[in-house]
Amino acid sequence: MRVIMDLCIVPMGVGVSVSAYVAACQQVLAEAGLSHSMHAYGTNIEGEWDEVMAAVKGCHERVHAMGAPRITTTIKLGTRTDRQQGMVDKIESVRKKLAEQGR
């Protein structure tokens, strides 16, 4: 089953800056070969359910290995059975509607 996930992993007990940990998770996702797009407060990921979940686990493992004693993660995800729709498709659908409204 394909899934689109919004993932936000926050290492705790590591200080204020978390960019090194974000970069490490981006590497995990790239190594997994998953389509992903970072945004200001997380990352959108798409792929097969088991592969995406394995990558989330990999992110946790990598961040803990970097010294984070605790991690809090927020996940939003969606699946569809009526048709295939990727991250780009969802964005283009909204852009098309905005263009039709002259915005």
C-alpha positions as CSV (number, residue, x, y, z in Angstrom):
1,M,0.0,0.0,0.0
2,R,1.3,3.4,-0.9
3,V,1.4,6.2,1.7
4,I,2.1,9.9,1.8
5,M,3.5,10.9,5.2
6,D,4.3,14.2,6.9
7,L,7.1,13.4,9.3
8,C,8.5,15.6,12.1
9,I,11.3,14.1,14.2
10,V,12.5,16.3,17.1
11,P,15.5,15.2,19.1
12,M,15.4,16.2,22.7
13,G,18.2,16.9,25.1
14,V,20.6,18.0,22.3
15,G,20.3,21.8,22.5
16,V,18.5,24.4,20.5
17,S,19.8,23.7,17.0
18,V,18.6,20.4,15.4
19,S,19.7,21.0,11.8
20,A,22.4,18.3,12.0
21,Y,19.8,15.7,13.0
22,V,17.4,16.9,10.2
23,A,20.3,16.5,7.8
24,A,20.9,13.0,9.1
25,C,17.3,12.0,8.6
26,Q,17.3,13.4,5.0
27,Q,20.3,11.1,4.4
28,V,18.3,8.1,5.7
29,L,15.4,8.9,3.4
30,A,17.8,9.4,0.4
31,E,19.5,6.1,1.2
32,A,16.1,4.4,1.3
33,G,15.4,5.7,-2.2
34,L,12.1,7.4,-1.1
35,S,10.6,10.4,-2.7
36,H,10.7,13.2,-0.1
37,S,10.5,16.9,0.3
38,M,11.7,18.8,3.3
39,H,9.7,21.8,4.5
40,A,10.2,24.2,7.4
41,Y,8.7,21.9,10.1
42,G,9.2,18.5,8.7
43,T,9.4,16.3,5.6
44,N,6.8,14.9,3.2
45,I,7.6,11.3,2.2
46,E,5.9,9.0,-0.3
47,G,6.4,5.3,-1.0
48,E,5.3,1.8,0.0
49,W,4.0,1.6,3.6
50,D,6.7,-0.8,4.9
51,E,9.6,1.1,3.2
52,V,8.4,4.4,4.6
53,M,8.0,3.0,8.1
54,A,11.4,1.3,7.9
55,A,12.9,4.7,7.0
56,V,11.2,6.4,10.0
57,K,12.8,3.7,12.2
58,G,16.1,4.3,10.5
59,C,15.8,8.0,11.2
60,H,15.2,7.3,14.9
61,E,18.2,4.9,15.0
62,R,20.5,7.4,13.3
63,V,19.4,10.3,15.6
64,H,19.9,8.2,18.7
65,A,23.3,7.1,17.4
66,M,24.2,10.8,17.2
67,G,23.6,11.1,20.9
68,A,20.0,12.2,21.3
69,P,18.7,10.5,24.4
70,R,15.1,11.1,23.5
71,I,13.0,11.8,20.4
72,T,9.5,12.9,19.9
73,T,7.9,12.3,16.5
74,T,4.7,13.6,14.9
75,I,3.4,11.6,11.9
76,K,0.4,12.4,9.6
77,L,-0.2,10.0,6.8
78,G,-2.7,9.2,4.2
79,T,-3.5,6.3,1.9
80,R,-5.8,5.9,-1.1
81,T,-7.4,2.9,-2.7
82,D,-9.5,4.7,-5.4
83,R,-6.5,5.9,-7.4
84,Q,-2.8,6.7,-7.2
85,Q,-1.9,10.2,-6.2
86,G,1.6,11.4,-5.3
87,M,2.8,14.5,-3.4
88,V,3.3,16.4,-6.7
89,D,-0.2,15.5,-7.8
90,K,-1.8,16.9,-4.7
91,I,0.1,20.2,-5.0
92,E,-0.7,20.6,-8.7
93,S,-4.4,20.0,-8.0
94,V,-4.4,23.0,-5.7
95,R,-2.3,25.1,-8.0
96,K,-4.7,24.4,-10.9
97,K,-7.7,25.5,-8.8
98,L,-5.9,28.7,-7.8
99,A,-5.1,29.4,-11.4
100,E,-8.7,28.8,-12.4
101,Q,-9.7,31.4,-9.7
102,G,-7.2,33.9,-11.1
103,R,-5.0,33.7,-8.0
